[in-house]
Amino acid sequence: MKYFVSTGELSGDVHLSYLLNEIKNEDKDAKFYGMAGDNSKKVGVHLLQHIDEIAVMGFKEAAMKYKYLKDKLDFFINFILENNIKKVILVDYGGFNIKFLEKLKQVDDSIKVYYYIPPKVWIWGEKRVEKLKLADKLLVIFPWEVEFYKTKNIDVKYYGNPFIEKYNKIDKKGDKILLLPGSRKQEITKILPTLLKVVDRLKNEKFILKLANKKSLEYIKNDLSKYDNLEISYEKLDNCIKKSKYAIATSGTVVLELALLGLPGIVVYKTSIINEIIVRLFIDLNYVSLPNLTLNEEVYPELLQNNFNVEKIIEKIKYIENNSNKINEKINEIRSKLGGNNIVKQYAQYIINN
């Protein structure tokens, strides 16, 4: 069976690679084509587009690449038709993939589309829900999504969160503070300068700055060599966690990874004024990070926009130190709530057999 796949971000690429690996285990003749990253490439995806070349975040940035992405969409649909591909797997990346879903179904409704990890429509409003109904099946990875879609008369599949099978809790940890500024240029340039001010203020603490790769250094204007208490690492996340006591992380999938690996932390985020105005108009949630949404309480303190500053970070560091037992109990509760059996295998089998 030939499959076309589409994701546009690192986190989606990681999830996609897990899924495709299981599909390959079940279907030895499976062939994959499409838009993905290095993780999916390693499990056999023939890349027509690498995600590094299309990574955008925010409304302004997406608008600037609109023509480029539209052309890609047309190219992908032609490829699917010319190669007689009958199954398409979309992973997150809603701004592009929902348009892809719409246009593909207009062109050929017989092509089956599985939306694995659909975009967070429970954040952005209900207009997207109607468009998601075009998919042959939505495969979700959080329990609250099942209830949300049920209220919209949409039957979804939920077997658990795939990261549960990939991340075992790390009990033995170190004494450093792990800094996770994100992987995109826009994230690093907006988040890292404030994190480095914390490094400078807390000279008695040791810090690890984890970067996705050495290319990330191109986005950093600060002279990192002047911080004697800062170590730069390109290691896997779990290796960094073994050396750390807590983390300061840019909001995203990595915060869920921290929770599953058992490391407390602080969630930070800062975006442009344009994006902030749009977000304020649409988002009606108490929390933005996935661990907090899972329990509907603030296990990971969130410092967003104007609250993201050195003083607030130091204040929350003290909070974590003074409430470590309570926080660790809540982290265990998050893991328990997201559990399941043979999670990724069940998603793969559903796609193969339906």
C-alpha positions in Angstrom: 0.0 0.0 0.0 1.2 3.5 -0.9 0.6 6.3 1.6 1.0 10.1 1.3 1.9 11.9 4.5 1.9 15.5 5.5 3.2 17.3 8.6 5.0 20.6 9.0 6.7 20.7 12.4 9.2 18.7 14.4 6.7 17.4 17.0 4.4 16.2 14.2 7.4 14.6 12.4 8.3 12.7 15.6 4.7 11.4 16.0 4.5 10.5 12.3 7.7 8.5 12.5 6.4 6.4 15.4 3.2 5.7 13.4 4.9 4.8 10.1 7.3 2.5 11.9 4.3 0.5 13.2 2.6 0.5 9.8 5.8 -0.9 8.3 5.8 -3.7 11.0 2.2 -4.6 10.0 2.6 -4.0 6.2 6.1 -4.9 4.8 5.2 -3.5 1.4 4.1 -0.1 2.7 5.6 2.9 0.8 5.5 6.5 2.1 5.8 9.8 0.2 5.2 13.4 1.2 6.2 16.3 3.5 8.0 15.4 6.7 11.3 15.7 8.5 14.4 13.7 9.4 12.6 11.4 11.8 10.1 10.2 9.2 12.8 10.0 6.5 14.7 7.5 8.7 11.7 5.2 8.7 11.4 5.3 4.9 9.5 8.4 3.8 10.4 9.6 0.3 10.5 13.3 1.0 8.9 15.6 -1.5 9.3 18.5 0.9 11.4 18.8 4.1 9.7 20.6 7.0 12.8 22.7 7.6 12.1 24.6 4.4 8.5 25.4 5.3 8.6 26.0 9.0 6.5 29.0 9.9 4.9 30.1 13.2 2.3 32.8 13.8 -0.1 34.6 11.5 2.1 37.2 9.9 4.8 34.6 9.1 2.3 32.2 7.6 0.8 35.0 5.4 4.2 35.8 4.0 4.6 32.2 2.8 1.0 31.7 1.6 1.8 31.6 -2.2 4.7 29.1 -1.6 2.5 26.8 0.5 -0.4 27.0 -1.9 1.9 25.9 -4.7 3.1 23.0 -2.6 -0.5 21.9 -1.9 -1.3 21.7 -5.6 1.9 19.8 -6.3 1.1 17.3 -3.6 -2.4 16.7 -4.9 -1.1 16.1 -8.5 1.5 13.7 -7.1 -1.2 11.7 -5.2 -3.4 11.4 -8.3 -0.5 10.6 -10.7 0.8 7.8 -8.4 -2.7 6.4 -7.6 -2.2 6.9 -3.8 -5.4 6.0 -2.0 -4.5 6.7 1.6 -3.3 10.0 3.1 -2.2 10.6 6.7 -2.2 14.2 8.0 -0.5 15.1 11.2 -1.2 18.4 13.0 -0.1 21.5 11.1 -3.6 22.7 10.7 -3.1 25.9 8.7 -1.8 23.8 5.8 -3.3 20.4 6.3 -6.9 21.5 6.7 -6.6 23.3 3.3 -5.0 20.2 1.9 -7.9 18.0 3.3 -10.5 20.4 1.7 -9.0 20.5 -1.7 -8.1 16.8 -1.9 -11.7 15.8 -1.1 -12.9 18.2 -3.7 -10.7 16.6 -6.3 -11.2 13.0 -5.3 -13.5 12.1 -2.5 -12.6 8.4 -2.8 -9.1 9.0 -1.3 -9.2 8.1 2.4 -7.8 10.8 4.7 -6.8 10.0 8.3 -6.1 13.1 10.4 -3.8 11.8 13.1 -3.5 14.4 15.9 -5.9 17.0 14.4 -5.2 20.7 15.2 -6.4 22.2 18.4 -9.8 23.3 17.2 -11.0 23.2 20.9 -8.7 26.3 21.1 -9.3 28.1 17.8 -13.1 27.7 17.6 -15.6 25.7 15.8 -15.3 26.7 12.1 -12.5 24.3 11.7 -14.5 21.5 13.2 -16.8 21.5 10.2 -13.8 21.2 7.9 -12.4 18.3 9.9 -15.6 16.4 9.2 -14.3 15.9 5.7 -11.6 13.5 7.0 -12.5 9.8 6.9 -11.4 9.5 10.6 -9.9 11.7 13.3 -7.3 9.9 15.4 -6.8 11.9 18.7 -4.2 11.5 21.4 -5.8 13.3 24.4 -8.8 12.1 26.4 -10.5 15.5 26.6 -10.6 15.6 22.8 -13.0 12.6 22.7 -15.5 14.5 24.8 -15.1 17.6 22.7 -15.7 15.9 19.4 -18.6 13.9 20.8 -20.4 17.2 21.5 -19.9 18.0 17.8 -21.3 14.6 16.7 -18.0 13.4 15.5 -16.8 9.9 16.3 -13.0 9.8 16.9 -10.5 7.1 17.7 -8.5 7.4 20.9 -6.1 4.7 22.2 -3.9 6.8 24.4 -1.0 9.2 24.0 1.9 7.7 21.9 4.6 9.4 24.0 3.6 7.1 27.0 5.2 4.2 25.1 8.3 6.2 24.2 9.1 8.0 27.5 9.8 6.3 30.8 9.9 8.3 33.9 13.4 9.2 34.9 13.8 9.0 38.7 17.5 9.9 39.1 18.1 13.5 38.2 20.9 16.1 38.5 21.3 19.6 39.9 21.1 21.8 36.7 18.4 23.9 35.2 17.5 22.8 31.7 16.7 25.6 29.2 14.5 24.7 26.2 14.1 27.8 24.0 12.4 25.9 21.1 13.7 24.8 17.7 12.4 27.5 15.4 14.3 30.7 14.6 11.4 32.9 15.8 11.1 31.0 19.1 14.9 31.2 19.8 15.2 34.9 19.0 12.3 35.8 21.2 12.8 33.4 24.1 16.5 32.9 24.6 17.6 36.5 25.5 15.4 36.5 28.6 16.6 33.0 29.6 20.2 34.1 29.3 19.4 37.0 31.7 18.3 34.4 34.2 21.6 32.6 33.7 23.4 35.8 34.4 21.4 36.6 37.5 21.6 33.1 39.0 25.3 32.7 38.9 25.3 30.0 41.6 23.1 27.8 39.5 24.3 25.6 36.6 22.3 25.6 33.4 22.0 23.4 30.3 21.0 25.0 27.0 19.5 22.3 24.8 19.4 23.1 21.1 17.9 21.0 18.4 21.2 21.1 16.4 24.2 23.3 15.6 22.2 25.2 13.0 20.3 26.8 15.9 23.5 28.7 16.9 23.0 30.8 13.7 19.9 32.3 15.4 21.7 33.3 18.6 23.2 36.8 18.7 24.4 36.5 22.3 28.0 35.5 23.1 27.4 32.2 24.9 31.0 31.8 25.9 30.7 34.6 28.5 28.4 32.5 30.7 30.6 30.3 32.9 27.6 28.5 34.4 26.1 27.5 31.0 26.6 24.2 29.1 25.4 23.8 25.5 23.9 20.4 24.6 22.6 18.7 21.5 21.9 15.5 23.3 18.6 13.8 23.4 16.1 15.2 25.9 16.2 12.3 28.3 20.0 12.6 28.6 19.6 16.3 29.5 16.9 15.5 32.0 19.2 13.1 33.9 21.4 16.1 34.6 18.6 18.5 35.6 16.4 19.3 38.5 13.8 21.3 36.6 13.3 23.0 33.2 12.3 26.4 31.7 10.7 25.5 28.4 9.0 27.2 25.5 5.3 26.2 25.3 4.9 23.2 23.0 5.0 19.4 22.8 8.3 19.4 24.8 6.4 20.3 28.0 4.4 17.1 27.7 7.6 15.2 27.2 9.0 16.8 30.4 5.9 15.6 32.3 6.2 12.1 31.0 9.9 12.0 31.8 9.1 13.3 35.3 10.8 16.7 35.3 9.0 19.7 36.8 9.4 23.1 35.0 8.1 26.5 34.0 6.4 27.1 30.7 7.2 30.4 28.9 6.1 32.0 25.6 6.3 35.3 23.9 5.0 36.2 20.4 4.5 39.3 18.3 1.9 42.0 19.1 -0.1 41.0 16.0 -0.2 37.3 17.0 -1.1 38.3 20.6 -4.1 40.4 19.5 -5.4 37.5 17.3 -4.8 35.0 20.1 -6.7 37.1 22.6 -9.7 37.3 20.2 -9.9 33.5 19.7 -8.5 31.6 22.7 -10.7 30.9 25.7 -8.6 28.6 27.8 -7.3 28.6 31.3 -4.0 27.1 30.3 -1.9 26.6 27.1 0.5 23.7 28.0 -0.6 20.1 27.5 0.1 18.8 31.0 -1.9 21.6 32.6 -4.8 21.0 30.1 -4.7 17.2 30.9 -5.5 17.9 34.6 -7.1 21.3 34.1 -4.8 22.8 36.7 -1.5 24.6 36.7 1.1 21.9 37.4 3.6 23.7 35.2 3.6 27.4 36.0 2.9 29.4 32.8 4.6 32.7 32.1 3.2 34.2 28.8 3.8 37.4 27.0 4.4 40.3 29.6 4.6 37.8 32.4 7.6 36.3 30.7 10.4 38.2 32.5 13.4 37.5 34.7 11.7 38.4 38.0 8.7 36.1 37.4 10.9 33.2 36.3 12.9 33.5 39.5 9.7 33.7 41.5 8.4 30.5 39.9 11.7 28.7 40.4 11.3 29.3 44.2 7.7 28.0 43.9 8.9 24.8 42.3 11.6 24.3 45.0 9.1 24.8 47.8 6.4 22.6 46.3 8.4 19.7 44.8 6.5 16.8 46.4 3.1 18.2 45.4 4.2 18.9 41.8 5.7 15.4 41.5 2.5 13.8 42.6 0.6 15.8 39.9 3.1 14.8 37.3 2.5 11.1 38.1 -1.2 11.8 37.7 -0.7 13.3 34.2 1.1 10.1 33.1 -1.6 7.9 34.5 -4.4 9.8 32.7 -2.7 9.5 29.3 -2.0 5.8 29.5 -3.1 2.9 27.2 -1.9 -0.4 25.7 -0.1 -0.9 22.4 -1.1 2.7 21.6 0.8 3.4 18.4 0.2 -0.1 17.1 -3.6 0.3 17.4 -3.5 3.6 15.5 -1.4 1.9 12.8 -3.8 -1.1 12.5 -6.8 1.2 12.3 -5.3 3.0 9.3 -4.3 -0.2 7.6 -7.6 -2.0 8.1 -10.1 0.8 7.5 
